[in-house]
Amino acid sequence: MLRRVLTMAFVALAVTAIPLLTPQRTLADERDFTLVNGGNTVITHVYVSPSEARDWGDDILGRDVLNPGESVFIYFSRYDAGSCFYDIRVLGRNGAEEGVLNRVNLCATDTVTFS
């Protein structure tokens, strides 16, 4: 009887702990968006910054690249809680600037395309 009670307690504990041990994505921020490479150049760096900021911050892609025709979902980490307007900059091979979009309203769109 005691063994059965301990087994049931262990199972209940395990079932309760599993969600705590598995990776969970946080709720999506309304500024998260899909970036589409609609051009002919491989995008190697992506920077997203509040429009009022003076610097671009860190490259979002890291070691990844975005080939022509591909898209990537950008999970937002550098945001100003009171702002929806952001500047987006992409670089291609050898650090060549492929484009900058200024004052993109990320609260009103969920897809941004560079062509």
C-alpha positions as a LaTeX table, in Angstrom:
\begin{tabular}{lrrr}
\hline
Residue & $x$ (\AA) & $y$ (\AA) & $z$ (\AA) \\
\hline
Met1 & 0.00 & 0.00 & 0.00 \\
Leu2 & 2.78 & 2.43 & 0.96 \\
Arg3 & 4.63 & 1.55 & $-2.23$ \\
Arg4 & 1.55 & 2.33 & $-4.31$ \\
Val5 & 1.06 & 5.71 & $-2.57$ \\
Leu6 & 4.73 & 6.62 & $-3.14$ \\
Thr7 & 4.51 & 5.57 & $-6.78$ \\
Met8 & 1.39 & 7.70 & $-7.29$ \\
Ala9 & 3.07 & 10.65 & $-5.57$ \\
Phe10 & 6.15 & 10.26 & $-7.79$ \\
Val11 & 4.03 & 10.11 & $-10.96$ \\
Ala12 & 2.08 & 13.21 & $-9.91$ \\
Leu13 & 5.32 & 15.06 & $-9.21$ \\
Ala14 & 6.82 & 14.02 & $-12.54$ \\
Val15 & 3.74 & 15.07 & $-14.50$ \\
Thr16 & 3.74 & 18.43 & $-12.73$ \\
Ala17 & 7.48 & 19.00 & $-13.26$ \\
Ile18 & 7.64 & 18.12 & $-16.97$ \\
Pro19 & 6.19 & 21.45 & $-18.19$ \\
Leu20 & 8.71 & 23.29 & $-16.03$ \\
Leu21 & 11.63 & 21.43 & $-17.61$ \\
Thr22 & 10.61 & 21.76 & $-21.25$ \\
Pro23 & 11.57 & 24.91 & $-23.16$ \\
Gln24 & 8.68 & 27.31 & $-23.43$ \\
Arg25 & 8.42 & 30.23 & $-25.81$ \\
Thr26 & 7.19 & 33.34 & $-24.16$ \\
Leu27 & 4.06 & 34.96 & $-25.48$ \\
Ala28 & 4.65 & 36.65 & $-28.78$ \\
Asp29 & 5.20 & 40.37 & $-28.70$ \\
Glu30 & 3.04 & 42.34 & $-31.12$ \\
Arg31 & 6.26 & 43.65 & $-32.70$ \\
Asp32 & 7.53 & 40.17 & $-33.68$ \\
Phe33 & 7.54 & 39.83 & $-37.46$ \\
Thr34 & 8.51 & 37.68 & $-40.42$ \\
Leu35 & 11.44 & 39.02 & $-42.43$ \\
Val36 & 11.38 & 38.01 & $-46.10$ \\
Asn37 & 14.39 & 38.20 & $-48.40$ \\
Gly38 & 12.72 & 39.20 & $-51.65$ \\
Gly39 & 15.99 & 40.24 & $-53.27$ \\
Asn40 & 18.77 & 38.41 & $-55.09$ \\
Thr41 & 21.45 & 38.78 & $-52.41$ \\
Val42 & 22.09 & 36.64 & $-49.35$ \\
Ile43 & 21.32 & 38.62 & $-46.18$ \\
Thr44 & 24.01 & 38.03 & $-43.56$ \\
His45 & 23.12 & 40.60 & $-40.89$ \\
Val46 & 19.83 & 42.05 & $-39.63$ \\
Tyr47 & 19.53 & 44.92 & $-37.17$ \\
Val48 & 16.29 & 46.16 & $-35.64$ \\
Ser49 & 16.29 & 49.25 & $-33.49$ \\
Pro50 & 13.68 & 51.62 & $-32.08$ \\
Ser51 & 13.48 & 54.56 & $-34.50$ \\
Glu52 & 14.55 & 56.95 & $-31.75$ \\
Ala53 & 17.69 & 54.94 & $-30.85$ \\
Arg54 & 21.15 & 56.13 & $-31.82$ \\
Asp55 & 22.65 & 52.68 & $-32.42$ \\
Trp56 & 21.64 & 49.48 & $-34.19$ \\
Gly57 & 22.45 & 47.03 & $-31.41$ \\
Asp58 & 23.40 & 43.42 & $-32.13$ \\
Asp59 & 22.96 & 41.43 & $-35.32$ \\
Ile60 & 19.79 & 39.34 & $-34.98$ \\
Leu61 & 20.83 & 36.59 & $-37.41$ \\
Gly62 & 24.09 & 35.74 & $-35.67$ \\
Arg63 & 25.75 & 32.97 & $-37.71$ \\
Asp64 & 22.63 & 32.33 & $-39.81$ \\
Val65 & 22.01 & 33.77 & $-43.26$ \\
Leu66 & 18.81 & 34.49 & $-45.15$ \\
Asn67 & 19.00 & 33.30 & $-48.75$ \\
Pro68 & 16.92 & 34.87 & $-51.53$ \\
Gly69 & 13.30 & 33.73 & $-51.28$ \\
Glu70 & 13.64 & 32.61 & $-47.66$ \\
Ser71 & 12.04 & 34.09 & $-44.57$ \\
Val72 & 12.74 & 34.06 & $-40.85$ \\
Phe73 & 10.57 & 34.91 & $-37.87$ \\
Ile74 & 12.12 & 37.68 & $-35.78$ \\
Tyr75 & 11.40 & 37.29 & $-32.07$ \\
Phe76 & 11.63 & 40.71 & $-30.55$ \\
Ser77 & 14.01 & 41.31 & $-27.68$ \\
Arg78 & 15.16 & 44.90 & $-28.09$ \\
Tyr79 & 12.05 & 46.97 & $-27.89$ \\
Asp80 & 10.74 & 50.12 & $-26.34$ \\
Ala81 & 7.50 & 49.20 & $-24.58$ \\
Gly82 & 5.83 & 52.45 & $-25.62$ \\
Ser83 & 6.86 & 52.44 & $-29.29$ \\
Cys84 & 5.73 & 50.66 & $-32.43$ \\
Phe85 & 8.14 & 52.36 & $-34.85$ \\
Tyr86 & 11.43 & 50.65 & $-35.64$ \\
Asp87 & 14.23 & 50.92 & $-38.18$ \\
Ile88 & 15.40 & 47.72 & $-39.88$ \\
Arg89 & 18.80 & 47.38 & $-41.57$ \\
Val90 & 20.10 & 44.42 & $-43.57$ \\
Leu91 & 23.62 & 43.68 & $-44.77$ \\
Gly92 & 24.76 & 41.24 & $-47.42$ \\
Arg93 & 28.04 & 39.47 & $-48.10$ \\
Asn94 & 31.19 & 41.45 & $-47.28$ \\
Gly95 & 29.15 & 43.80 & $-45.08$ \\
Ala96 & 27.49 & 45.60 & $-47.99$ \\
Glu97 & 24.35 & 47.45 & $-46.91$ \\
Glu98 & 21.41 & 45.96 & $-48.77$ \\
Gly99 & 18.78 & 48.27 & $-47.36$ \\
Val100 & 17.31 & 50.25 & $-44.49$ \\
Leu101 & 13.64 & 50.70 & $-43.71$ \\
Asn102 & 12.88 & 53.60 & $-41.39$ \\
Arg103 & 9.92 & 53.98 & $-39.04$ \\
Val104 & 8.30 & 50.62 & $-39.77$ \\
Asn105 & 5.16 & 50.28 & $-37.65$ \\
Leu106 & 5.72 & 46.79 & $-36.25$ \\
Cys107 & 2.47 & 46.98 & $-34.29$ \\
Ala108 & 0.55 & 47.19 & $-37.56$ \\
Thr109 & 2.43 & 44.68 & $-39.72$ \\
Asp110 & 3.69 & 41.15 & $-39.24$ \\
Thr111 & 5.76 & 40.81 & $-42.44$ \\
Val112 & 8.64 & 42.95 & $-43.68$ \\
Thr113 & 10.15 & 42.28 & $-47.11$ \\
Phe114 & 13.50 & 43.47 & $-48.43$ \\
Ser115 & 13.75 & 43.37 & $-52.23$ \\
\hline
\end{tabular}
